[in-house]
């Protein structure tokens, strides 16, 4: 395929990577710490404001995670210079992660988050110089820097107004593909699909670890064992829904997209759609913890909606992801997203965490069985 050539391009420009390198996995593990911190922020503030702040922070961070996936797609990580550059960006992500829990509070952490974000953006912009994406970064890079300066400025405003400034930065970034385009970048399909798939499985794995750690603090044996196993079943079903066929199909579908259209399709699928997928995992993990904490007691307020909402976001994100690549909506997944909200919230409000976890796991497993039956009938 046109963007999967081996070796290095002429004139010192690295060709798009074909597979994920170990240093990228190291970067991803640091990035996942950021997702854990965002989930922790939501768990500490389980209300609409906490949900909004978590969503804005993830939108900012996921935009740059995606940017680094595009960057490492073009970098030659066999050389010392690109390796050190990626490690510098990794350090920026690590500092951002540490700042996330207190970024919205009074004090210096808002500025720390903004300064680290600016470093991440500058490293990303500088890293593209000399690669196959140097033409595209001349358009995208300055906009990212402006957005990063807005994030830095947010740290200087009163804490109760900070989310509004973050929203401006999010709007600047996420509208960029529509008014500036994504031409000038190349997509190494195999590397791109594998890199984002690994991000999903690492985030899922970390969410299971967080739920398990929270469950061990419970004194009630039934809540610990049954609740954790139901949460594991739901997480395993989420894994199955993507990795059974969706990842493999996305590779074939993205390869079929003409090279000139491929960057735009990649932004929509692995950028916009994946934002809902990753946020859904984070929200559902917090919802699982809330359900285990109130295993036999009804939940109220946003905690009663957290698990169904996260699951619905995940299913909706997968449906949107499929549409961007295949051009058709997977109706059963959209219907399942609606059903899990309609059934999961009442179960949590009226019966408690056990019922909510059981309903969620059962609906996800039922969706898997329906899809596999439907696929076997079509074969």
N, C-alpha and C positions, 0 to 999 in steps of 0.2 A: 504494500500500500504506500501511498505517496509520502506519508509522514512517519513511516516506521523504518526508515533506513538505518543501517548499522554504522558504527564508528562515528567519526566526527565530520561535520560538514566542512566545506572548503573555507579558507580564510579564517580558521580558528573558531568558527561558530559551531557549537555542539548541536548534533542532530537530536531530535526528540527521543527521549528515553523509551526503551521497550518494556522494561520491568522495573519494579520498585527496588531501590537500593537500601542497604542496612541503615545508612544515615537518615534516610527518609522515615524509616520506622522509629528511629530514636526521636526525630522531630515530632512524629505523631503521638508518641507516648507523652511528651511534654504538652502537646496540644490537648490531649484527653484530660490532663489535669485541669485545664481551663474549663472544660465541660463539667467536671466534677465540682469545681468551685461555683459555677453558675447554678448547678443543681442544689448545692449547699445554700446559696443565696436564696433560692426559691423556698427551700425547706425552712429557712429561718424566718422568711416573710411570706407565708402562704396566703396571700391576698392578691387582689387585682393589681395593686401598685407593684408588688414584688414580682408578679408574673410579667408585667410590662417592662420593668427594669431588666429582668432576666432575658426577655426576648430581644430587647435593644442591644444588650451587651453581646448576646450570641450573634446577632446580625452583624455587628461590627467585626467580631472576631472571626466568624465563618467567612466573611468576605475576604479577609486576609489569609485565612487558611486556604481557601480556594486559589487565591493569588499565588501562594507558595507552591501549590500543586502544579499550577501552570509553570512557575519558575523552575522547579526541579524537573519538570518535563523537558526543559530546554537546557539545563545545566549539565556540564560534564563533571560529575562528582568523583571522577578518578583523579582530578587535579586538586592540589592543596588549596589554591585560592578560593574556588567555589565551595569547597568543604568548610573553610573558615567562615565564609560569608553566610552559609546556611546555619552554622553554629551560632553566629552572632544573632541571626533572626530567631533562632531557638531560644537564646537568652532573653530576647525581647518578649517572646511569648510566655516564658517562665515568670518574668516580672509582672506581666499583665495578669497572669493567673493568680499570683499572690495578692494583687491589688483588687481583684474582682469582688470579694466579699465586703469590702469597705469602700468601694469606689463611689457609691451613692451616699455615703455618710459624710458629715462634716469632718474636716481635717485634711491632711496632705495626700491621702490615698487616691483621690480623684485626679490630682496632678500627676501622681506616680503612674497611674493607669494611662493617662494621656501621653506622658513622655515615652513610656514603653511602646505605646501604639505608634507613635511617630517614628521611633527607631525601627520598628517592624516594617513600616511602610517605606522608609528611606532605604533600608537594606533590600527590600523587594524591588524597588525602582532601580537602584544601582545594579542589582544582580542581573537584570535583563539586558544591560548594555553589553554588546558583544555577542549576544545570543540570537537565535532565530526570531525572537520576539521584540527586538530592539525598535522596530518600526511601530508596533502596537503600543509599546510602553510610553512612547513620546506623547500619545494622546491620553492614555489611562493614568499614567504615573502622576502628572500634575494634579489631576482631579483627586487621586488618592491622597496626595500630600495636603491638599486643601481640606479634605475631610478629616485627616489626622490632626491638623491644626485646630479644627472645630472641636474635636474630642479633647485636645489639650486645653482649649479655652473652657470647656465644660467643667474642668476641675477647679476653675477659679470662680465659678458662679455659685450662689447658695445651693446647698445640697438639695433642697426641695424643688429646685428648678433645673437640676442637672439632666434629668431624663429628657426634657424638651430639647436641650441642646444636642444630646446624643441622637435624638430622632432626626434632627437636621442633618447630622453627619451620615446617618443611615440612608436618608433620602438621597443625599449627594452620591453616595457610592452605588446604591442599588439601581439608580436610574441611569448610570453611566453607559451600560450596553445599549440603551435605547437612543441616547442622543449622540454618543461618540462611536458606537460600534465596537466590535472586537476583531476587526481585520488586522492583519499583521502578525497574528499569533498562529502557531501550529499546534496540533493535538496529536500526540503519540497515543493511539487509541488503547492499546493493551496496557500501557503504563497508567493512563488516566483512569480506566475502569478499575484496575487492580488497586490503585492508590486510594480511591474513594471507598471501594469495598472494604479495604483494610481499616479505614477510618470508622466505618459503621460497625464492624465486628469488634474493634477495640472499645468503642463507646458503649456498645451493648455489654461487653464483658465487664467494663468498669462499673456500669450500672448494676449488674448482678452482684459485683463485689460490694458496692455500697449498700445494696439491700440486705445482703448477707451480714455485713458488719452491723447494720442497724438492728437486724433481727436478734443477734446474739446478746444485745443489751436487754432483751425482754426476759422477764422472769417466768412467764407462762410457757410451759413446754409446748402446748398445742399451737400457740401463736407462732412460736419459733419454727417448729418443724413444718406444720401444715401451711402456715402463711408463707414461709420462705420457699417451699416446694411449689406452691401455686404461683408465686412470683416468678420462679425459675421456669415454670411451664409457659407462662405468658411471654417471658423474654425469649425462650427457645422458639416459640411460635413466630415471634417477630423476626428472629433470625431466619427461620425457614421461609417466610414469605418473601424475603429478598434473595437469599442465597440458593434456594432450590432451583430457580430458573431465571429470576429477574436479572441478576448480575451477568450471567452467560448471555442472555438475550440482548442485554444492553450493549455488550461488546459487538455482537453481530450487527445490531441496528445502527450503532454509531459508525461502524466501518462502512456501511452502505451510504451514509450521508456524503454528498460531494464535498471535497476538501475545502472549497471556498465557503460552504455553509456550516462546516463542522464546528468551528469555534462558537458560533452563536447557539447552536443546538447544545453544545457542551456546557455553556453558561446556564442555559435554561434548565437542563437536566441535573447536572452535578453541582450547580450553584443554587438556583432558586428552589428547585424541588427538594434538594438535599437539606436545605435549611429547615424545612418542615420535618423531614425525616429525623434529623439530629435533635431538633428541639422536642419532637415528640418522644424520643427515647429519654431525654433528660426529664421532661415533665412526668412521664409515666413512671420513671424510677422514683421520683419524689412521691408520686401517688401510691406506689407500692409500699414505701416506708410508712406513709400515713395510714394505709390500710392495715398493715401489721400492728402498728401502734394502737389502733382502735379495732382490734380483730373481731370482737363481739359487741362493739358499741357503735351506734349510728354516728356518722360524721356530719358536720354542718359547714356551710360556707364553701369557699373554694376547695378546701381539702376533699370534700365529697365529690368534686368534679375532676380532680387532678388526674387520677388514673384513667378514667374514660376519655378525658380531653387529650392526654398525651397519646393514648392509643389511637384516637381518631386523627390526630395530627400526623402520626406515623403512617396510618393507612392512606390518608389523603395525600401525603407527600409521595408515597409510592405510586399512587394513581396518577398524580401529576407527572412524576418521573417517567412513567410508562407512556403517557400521552405525548410528552416532548419528543420521545424517540420513535414511537410507533404511529403517532397520529390518531390514536383512538383511546378512549377512556375505558379502563377496566371497571365496568359497572358494579360487579360484585364487591370490589374493595371499597368503592364509594358507599354502597349500601351498608356494608359492614361498619364503616365509620359512623354512619348515622345510628345504626342499631346499638353499637357499643355505648354511644352517648345516651340513647333513649333507655337502655336497660341498665347500664352501669351506674349512672347517677342515682336513680331510685334505690338500687340495691345497696349502695353505700349509705344513703340517707336513712333508709328504713331498717336495714338489717345489720350493717357494719362491714368491716373490712373483709371478713371471710367471704361473704356473699359477693362483694365487689370483685375480689380477686378471682373467685370461681367463675363468675359470669364472664369476665374479661378473657380468662384462659379458654373457657369453653367456646366462646364466639370466635376467637382466633383459630383454635383447632378446627372448628366447624368450617371456617372459611378455607383452611388448607385442604380439608377433605373434599369440599365442594369443587375447588379448583383442580385437584388431582383427578377427581372423577370426570369432570368436564374435559380435561386434557386427554384422558384415556379414551373417551368417547370420540374425540376428534381425530385421534391417531389412526 
